[in-house]
Amino acid sequence: MKKNLFIIFFCGATMVFTSCVDTTDNPVTPPQEENKSFSELKEEMMALYGENKKITDGNYDKSLAVKCINGTFVGKRTGDVIAHKGIPFVGQQPVGELRWKAPVDVVPDDGVYEAYYNGRSPCQDEGVSQRASLYPQGEDCLYLNVWRAADGAVNKPVMVWIHGGAFEIGGTVEPREEGTNFIQENPDVILVSVEYRLNVFGFLHLSHLPDGADYPDAQNLGLMDQLMALKWVHENIAAFDGNPDNVTIFGESAGAGSVTLLPLVKGSQQYFKRVIAESGAPVFTRSTEEAIACTNELMAQLGCSTVADLQKVEVSKLVAVADGLLGLRTWAERDGNFLPLDPYEAYANGAAKDIDFMQGCNKDEMNYFVWGFGSDWNEWAADRKAKKMAQMTDEEKALVESFCNDIKGEPYEYTSRLFDQLVFIAPLFRLSENQTKAGGKTYTYYFTVESSDPLIRSCHSIELSTVFNHPEETFCTGRIFDATFSKTLRRMWVQFAKTGNPSLSATESPDGKAKEWPLYDLENKQLMIFDEFDIHPEKESQRKIIDWDRTYFLTKYYCI
């Protein structure tokens, strides 16, 4: 056994962690960065960033300054792209007495501020985290970034990105999601990326504790942060040449879960009209009972009984203990107040029928987790499978076992293909079905392009470096995807944001061939297949992507 430092992508976020894996049996070649110590990686990242300051001497480039409600923010120009980074979208950061409290709206400010660098990343466990942990962290993390072309055009569609990371890790500082390349290629839109509170700071049920009455929102603060950011965008984006009435929210993994939950929040739909969800759905939620159970486990482990006790725990210890106990269980809460008790039913009843949807998943989502867990995968997967099946009826258990028994291939595929269905595929189809039944529009896709690594294949998050036009970020892909394919995918994302229809005419398509993307319908169930050299529509029945009889029902059990 060899102890390696791996940097992997976890629910759409890169994470650094130490794992004991027998590399002689592991077909994955660890990335070049594995030989660097954590401190070396952190030093490299820190050298790239600084801290935004208030400008008091009037010495700044007025052409790069944008006046917003809460200040004038001066960006930096790279080529034809202007970036404004680290803009606060709250009036007070959630620190001190505001920990575990709803975000505070901005107040008018006539000050002038640098917007050169990302704000702090959310607090997260540096032992199991992404490159965001290599950048300064803090509870004072509610900032956003804006990229726009310096072409003078106005009233552009706006795309607001919400990053992934299982609601536990991640950050807008992730290099593959930096927006300059995207806007350089697509100057006809504005790109925004949003930070939000994670893990126990963003999703921790507290109201059941003896002194918890003062924290009624703690279970869904991360989503509330996102909503506050969208409010800021709505009120300020025109100053950046964006159209506040043509906003698309998009995200991957937990970010996709977020953008499929936000339309169900009362009053949210005034801030956006379209959704792009990559590998995520309302399945990334938990019930109030499950949320309370998680909190109680954490309290017991820390020896706490009240919120006041929790407030005294050192931040690094709090997130480290929470990560060890609650990994992949720190979800948003279906509390019946902020979020509906049954999000799928809400969609079926038309709660978001006026919102245009584009959503999909990748062919081998769980292979990413198999690779990440290494030799621990079988134990972890067996435990999660047993806990999930304990919730089922005998008939349902038989269906699941029948499905698993039909799986061929490597030993890990017995559980990975089941979790593909439970976590990604069945939720995708249920959301497409319910949105369509309610009279809404949804375009559905299936991404099949594979990594050069035979284990990773077409895994979770593999499309992200393509979406943001960072072909150099080949850690997950192992290679650079075809340039025409990649540009076509991005153009379809942008076309949907602009028009609500991702189809491309021959003149709009990078390869000169029209790409007609059919709406999902209940009879034909058509999807757009993203094969690297053949983007085309297919009926679901041609590939049998979902097992309608043996796995579709799994969505009612959600993810936890």
N, C-alpha and C positions, 0 to 999 in steps of 0.2 A: 504493500500500500504506500502510495506517495501522496504527501500533503501538498495540494496545489492552491494557488490563488487564482480563482476564476473570475472573469468579468462576463456576466451573462445578462441576457435581457429577460426581465421578469414582468409579465403582464404589461408589456410595453415599456419597461424601464430597465436600464442597465443596472446590474447590481454587482457589488464586490462581496465575495464571501469565500470563506475557507471551507473546502470540502475534501473529505477523504475518499478518493476514487482510485481504483486500480487502473492506472492508465494503460497497462498492457492489454486490458480487455475493453477499454473505452475507445470506440472508433473515432471520437471527436478529437481533433488536434486543438489544444488550447490556444487562445489568441496570443499574439506576440507580447501583449502587455502583461501576461501572467508572471513574467519574471521581475516585474517592478513591484516594489513594496508599496503598501498603501500610502506611506508618507511621501514616497517619490511621486506617485500619481497625484496626490493632493497638492504637492508643490507645483507640479506642472499646471494643474487647473487654476490654482490661485494666481499664477503668473499671467493668466489670460484675463483676469477680471479685477475690477476695483470697486470703489464705493461712490455712488452718486452724491453730489454735494449741491448745496444751494449756491447760486451765482449772485453775488451781491455787488459786483463792480461794473455790471453792464457790459462786460467784455465777452460776447458770445455771437455766434453766427445767426443773425435774425432769420435767414432763409431756412434754418433747421429748427426753428422754434415754433411750437404749436401751443396756443392758449386754450386751456381746458378749465373746467369749473374749479378744480383744486390746484391750479398752478399753470405756469407756462413751462413746457418741457422741451429741452434742447437735445436733439438726437445727433447721430453720426451718419455720415454718408459713405457708402461703399459702392463705387461705380454709379449706377443709376438708381440705387436703392437707399432709402433713408430708414434707419432703425431707431426707434425710441424704446429703450429698455428700462425696466425697473420703475414703471409708473405706479404709484400707490392708487388703488381703487377704493380705499376705505379712508374714513376720517381719522380713525385711530386703529393702530395695529392691535391684534388680540393678545395682549400681554398683561401680566399682573392681574388686576381685578377683572379684566376682560377675557381671560382664559376661559374657554368653554362657554362663551357668550356669543350671541348672534353678531355678525359683522356690523360695524358702525358706518353709516353713509358719510360720504365726503362733505366738506364744507368749503365755501368759496375761499380762494387763496390767490393773492396777487403776486406771490413770489415766483422767481424763476429758478428752475432746477435742472441739473444735468440729468439726462436720460441715456447714459452711455452703457450702463452695465445692468445685468439681471439683478433683481432683488434677491434677498436671501432665499435659499431653498427651505421647504418645510422641515421641521424636526423629523428625523427618521434614524433608524438604527444603522450605524456605520458598519456593522458587521454583516448586514444583509441588505445592501442598498445599491443604488445606482450612482452614476457619476455626479448626481446632484449632491451626494454626501461629501464629495471632494471639494465642494464649494461651500462658503459659509452658510451655516444653517441657523434658523432661529424661529421662534414663534411669530416674530414680526416678518411674515412672509407673504403678505397679500399684495402682490404686485402683478402687473401685466406688461406685455411687450407688443409693440406695433411695428409692422414693416409695410412700407408703401413705396411705389415707384415715384421718382422725381420727374414726372412727365407733365404735371400740371392738370391732368384730367381729374374731374370731380365726379361725385355721386357714384363711386364704385361699389360693387358688391363686397361684402365683408365676410371673411371666414375666421371664426373664432375656434382655436384649437384648445382642447382639454386633454392633458396628457394622461397616460395610464400609469399603472404601478400597483394594482390590487387595492387601491385606497390606502396603501401602506407606505409606499416609497415613490420616488420620482421627482421630477421638477422640470421647469421650463428651460433650465440650463443644459439639458441633454443636447449634445452637439448635432446629432442627426436630425433634430427637430428645430434647429436654427433656421430662420425664415428667409435669409438673404437670397439663397439660390432659387427658392420657390418663387419669390416675387420678381427676380431677375428674368425668369422665364415666363411668368404670368403677371405682367404689370397691370392687367386689367382688374385685379382684385386687391383688397387690403387684407393682410394676415395679422391676426392677434393671437397671442398665446397667454394663458391664464394660470396663475398659481392658486392653490387652495390648501386648506389644512388637511393633513393626512393622519392616518392611524388613530391613536387615542386622543389626539387634539382635534380631530375632525369628525370622528364617529365613535362616540363613547356614551352609552346610556347612563345617565346619572340621576334622573328624577326620582328613582325609587329609594335612593339613599336617605338617611335621616336628615341631611341638610341639602338634599338634591332639588328641592322645589325651586330654587333660584336658577336652575340650569335646565329649563324645559326643552331647549333646542340642541343640546350637546350631541345627540345621536345623529344629527344630519347637518352639522356645521359646514362640512366640506362642500355640500351641495348649495348651502346658503351663500357661501363665499363665491361660488361660481355664478350664482344668480346676481349677487351684488356686482360682480365684474361685468356681467351682461348689461346691467343697468347703467354702469359707467360708460360702456361702449355705446349704448343707445343715446346717451346724453352728450357724448363728446366726439364720436367718431367722425362726424361731419367736418370737424376742424382738421382731420387728417385726410380729407377728400373722400371719405366713405359714406355710403348710404345707410342710415340707421334703420331704414325700413326694408332692407334687403340683407339680412344677416343669416348666415348658415353656421350652426354649431356643429363641430365634428370632433371625434375622439376615437381612441383605440383602447380596447380592454376596459379597465375601469373608467377611462375617458368615454368609451362608447356606452358603458353602463350609465354614466352620468348624463350623456346627451339623450338617452332614451327615457330617463327619469324626469329630467327637467321639464319636458312638455306637460307632465302631469301635475306640476306645482301650480297652485292657483296664482294667476296673474303673470305667469312667466312668458306666455306666448306673445306678449306685446314686444318682446325683445328679440325674437328670431322667427323666421318663417320656414327654415329648412333644417334637416338633420342628416348627417352622415355618420353612421355607426360602424366601426371596423372591429369585428370580433368582440362584441359585447352587447348586453341586453339587460332588461330588468331582472334577469336571473341573479345579478350581482347585488342582492339585497338579503336582509334577514328580518325575521319577525321580532316583535318587541320581546317576546319570551326568550328568543335566542340571544338577543342583544343584552338582556339583563343577565343571562347565564354567563356570557363572556365577561361582563363587568365584574360579576361576583368571583369568577376565577382569578381575574387580575387582582382584585382587592385582597383575596385570600393569600395569593402569592406574595404580595407586597406587605401584608400585615396591616392593611388599612381598613377602616370601617366607614369613613366619611369622606366627602369631597375635600374637606379641610386637611385630612390626612394625605390625600393624593397631592394636594398643592405643595406639600413639603418634600415630596420625592424628587430627587434630582432628575432633570429631563432625560439625560442619557440612560439612566437606569430605567426610567419609566418606559421609554420606547423599546429598550432592549428586552425587558421582561415581557412586554406586550407582544413583541414580535415572536418570542419563543413560545408563548402560550396561544396566541390568537392568529398566527399566520394563516392567511387565506380565509379568515373568518371576520375580518374587520370591514363589514359592508355597510352601506346605507340601510336605514331602518324603515320598514313598512309600518309606520306608526299610526296610520289612519288619520293623521292631522296634516303634516307637511307632505307626506306621500300616501297614496291610497293603500289600503290593506291588500288589494289584488291589482297590481299594475296591468296585468294582461287583460283582466276584465274591464279595466278603465279604457284600454285601447279598443276593445271590442265594442264598448258602449259609445265610442266616438270622441273620447276626451282629446284626441290629437288629430282628428280627421282633416283639419285645415292646415296641418303641417306636412310638407313634402318630406318623404323619407328615401334615403339610399343607404343600404346596409348589406353586410355580408360577413363571410368568415373564410378562413384558410383551410386547405385540405387536410393538413396534419397538425392541427393546433397543439395538441398535447405532446407532440414530439419534443417541443421546446422544453417542457417541464421534465420529460423523461431525461433529456440531456442534462438539464440543470440539477436534478436530484441525483443523477448518477446511480450509484449502488443502493441508495436509499429509496429509489422510486417504488420498488415492489412493496416494501413495508408501508410506505406512506399511502400508496394507492389502495392497498388492501384494507387499511384502517378506514380510509374515507369511504370506500365502497361498502364496508360493513355497516358503518354509521348511517349511510344513506338508505341502505336496504332495510335497516331496522324500522324505518318510517313507513315502509310499504306493506301492502296487503300480500297475502300468499300468492295470489294470482299475478300481481305485479312483479314479485320476486321471481316467479317462474319465467315471466317474459324477459326480464333482464338476464337471467342465467341462460336462457335460450339464445339471446342475442350474443352474449359473450362466447358461448360454446361454438358459435359459427365463425368466430374470428380466426383467421389464419395468419401466419407470419411469425415474427419474433415473439418471445415470451412476454415482453412488456406490452405488446399490442392488445392483449386480453383486456387490460384495464384502460390503456390510453385511448382506444377507440370508443370504449364506453363513455369515458369522460369527455371525449369530443362531442358525443351526442348530448350528454347532460348539460355541459357548460356552454357550448357554442352553437351546435347545429340545431338541436330541437328549439332552443330559445329564439334563434334567428327565424325559423319557419313559423313559430307561433306568433311572433310579432308581425311578420309579413302577413300572415293569415288574418290576424285580428284587425290590423290597420286597414286591410283591404275590405274585410267584411263591413267595417264601419263607413266605408265610402271614401277612405283616404287613399293617397297615392304612395306607392312604395316601389322602388327599384332595388332588386336583390342581386347580389353577386356571389361568386365562388372563386377564390383565388387559388391557383394550382401551381404556380411557378416555384421551383424547388431550389434549395441551397445546393452547393456542390458537395455538402456533407451528407452521406446516406442516412444518418440518423435524424438530423434536423429536418430534412425534406422541406415541405411547405408549411413551416411551423408558425406558431403564434408570433406576431409582430414582424414577420419577415418582410412585409410590404412597406414598412415605415420609412426606410431610407429611400425607397423609390418615391413614395408620396411627397417627401420633402426635398427631393432632388439632391440627395447626398450619396452618390454612387460610391464615394470613397469609404463610406461606413459599411464595410463588408463583413463585419463580425458575424452577424446572423446569416447573411446570404452566402458568405464564403466566396463570392464572385460578384462581378458587375452584371446586372441584368441587361438585356438588349435595350439599346438607347431608344429606339423607336417605340417599343412596347412601353417603356417607362414614361416617355413623354406623352403617349396616348392616354395612359392611366391618369396622369396628372391633369391632362386636358379635360377628361371626363369629370373628374372631381370639380374642376373649376366651372365647367359648363353647367353642371348641376347647381352649383352655388349661384350662378348668374341667372339661370332660367327655370330651374326646377325640373329639367330634363337632361340627363347626362349624355344623350345621343349626340353623335357628331356627324355632320355632313362630310362629303368627300373633301371639300375645301377646308374644313375645320380639322380634319383628322391628319395627324402627322404623316401617315403612310399614304395619304391620298385616297383612302377607301372609306366609304361611309360606315359608321358603326351605329346601328339602330338597336337601342336598348329597350326591350319591351317592358311595360309595367307588369308587376307581379299580378297574376289573376288566379282565382280559386280553382279554375278548371285545368289550365295548362301548367301553372306554377313555373313560369319561365324565369330563368336567371341569366345573368351575363357571366360567362366563363372567362376568367382571365388566365388563359394559357399564354405562354411567353410569345409564341409566334402565331397565335390564332385567337384573338379576342372575338368571341361569338356568343349568341344566345343559345340556350338549350332548355328543354323541359327537364324538370327535376327527375322525372321517371327515366330519362336516358342514362343517368348515372346512379340513380337510387342513393342520393346523398343522405337522406334521412330514412330511418326505419319507422314508418308511420304507425305500425301496429305495436312495436316493441320498445320504442324510445320516446315517441312524441309526448306521452303522458308524463315523462320525467320532469317537465318544466314546472309542474305544480309543487315540486319539492325544492325548487330553487337550488342555490349553490352550497350553502353552508354544510 
